């Protein structure tokens, strides 16, 4: 087929991984995600970030929060408000923005104009925006994924002791600090 089809498949996998649970089957959630992408496309404003536009849409119509909120990340019953205590809202809007961009031909935010779109310079460039989105999200959520404050304190202590040792050097403390 084509790499835009692969990008679409990655979007579906993202929807499946992040939004499907025993209460929400894939066909329903995928339809909602594609509907959100179409809604964002009809309200496109290049001066406003995609994440902020998604936030505005969610604020205006609460059905979006019920169908595509962060509460779907867990299999237990959690309210959207409680889920936002675990996942910062700005991060969640950008997660949804990354998914919206994977759907070719939906609108100006799509990474590909259609399923036959191939970037000049290599078909692999179709994935560049998604890779950048995922890298940014990973950096922003690292502490949410691996949160062991005791280990963080231990690591900080080791670094502090190492830096203290460097400052002292073999001939004693460095003066002038």
N, C-alpha and C positions, 0 to 999 in steps of 0.2 A: 504494500500500500504506500504510505508516505510517513515522514516523520511527524507532520501535524496530527495524523491519526494516532501515532504513538503518544504524542503530547496529550491528546484527548483521553487516551487510555490511562495515562498517569493521573489526569484529573479525576477520572472515575475511581481509580484506586485510592486517591486522596479522600474523595467523598466516602468511599467504602470504609476506609481506615478511621476516619475522624468523626463521621456522622451516623453511621449505621450501628444500631444496637437492637436488642430484642423487641423494642417498642417501635422502631422505625426501619422498615425494610428498604433495601437499596433502590428499587424503582421509584418509590415515593420520594426519598431524599434526593436522588439524582434529578428528578423532575423539579424539585424545589430549588436545587442549586442552579439548574439551567434557567429557571424562572427568575432567580435573583440576578443572574448574568444578563438576561434580557432587560430587566428593570433598570439595572445600572447603565446599560447601553442607551436606554431611552432618555436617561437623565445625565448623559455624559457632559462633563465640564472639565476640560483639560487643566484648568487652574486649581482644581481641588483633587487631592489624592484619592485614589480608588478606595482605600480603607476608610477615609472620612465620608465619602459618598455612601458606602455601605452602612456606616454607622447612622447616617441621616435617614436612610431607608428603614433601618431597624427601629429607630426612634419614632418614626411616623406610623409604622404599621407593626404591631406587636406579633402578628402571625409569623413573621420572619424569625423572631426570637424563639418561638415555640418549635419551629421546624428546623432551624439551622443554628441554634444556639450552642454554646460550649457544654451544656449539660449532656449532650449526646456523646461526649468523650468517654463517659463511664457507663457501665452497665446497670448501676444502681439508679434508683429514682432520685434525681437531684433537680431542684428548681434552677431556672436560668440565673436568677440572682445569686444563689449559692455558688453556682459554677463560675460566675465572674469573680468570686472571692478567690478562686484557685487560678484562674486564667485572666490576666489583665485584658480589659475590653479592647484596647488598642491593638494588642497582639492578635486577638480573635478576629478583628476586622481585617487585619493583614493576612491572616490565614485564609479567610474567605476570598480576599482579593487575589491571592496566589492561585486558588482554585478557579476563580472566574477567568483568569488569564489563560488557563489551559484549554478552554473551550473555543476552538477555532470558529471564526465567522460570526460570532455573536454580536460583536460591536467593536468600537475603537480600542477597548481595553484588551481584547484578545491578542495573544502573542502571534497568532497566525490569522491571516485574512480569510482563509478557507482551508479545506482539507487537502488542497493541492499546493498550498503556499510553501515555497522553499526559499530560505534566505540565501542571498548571494554570498558566495564564499564558503559554502558548505551546508549540507542538510542538517548537520549537528547543531547549527546556530539556533534552531527552533527552540532548543532547550535552555538557552542562555538566560532568559528572563526568569524561568522557573528555578534554575540553579541559583541565581542571585537572590530571589525571594526566599528560597529555603535556607540559604546561608545566613541571611539577615535574621530570619525567624529562629534559626538554631542559636545564633549568638545571643539573641534577646531572651530566649527561653531556657538557656542552659541551666540556670539556677532552679527553674521549675522542674526540670527533668531529673537532675542529680542534685538533690538538696540534702546534704549531710553536713550540718553546721559544725559538728564536732570535727569532722575530717577537714573542713575549711579552716577551723581554728588551728588544727595540727599543722596543716600545710603552711598557714601564715606564720606559725611559730618557727618552723624549720627555715623558711625564707628569711625571717627576721634574724634568727641566729646566724645564718649564713652571711647575710649582709653585715651584721655586726662584726663578724670575724674578718670580713673583707676590709671594713673600715679601720679595724685595729691593725691589720697587716702583720707581717712577721716581726717588725721592729716596734710594735706597740700602736697605740691609737694615732689616728691622723689628726693633726692639730688644725685649728682654724675652722672647725665646724661648729 
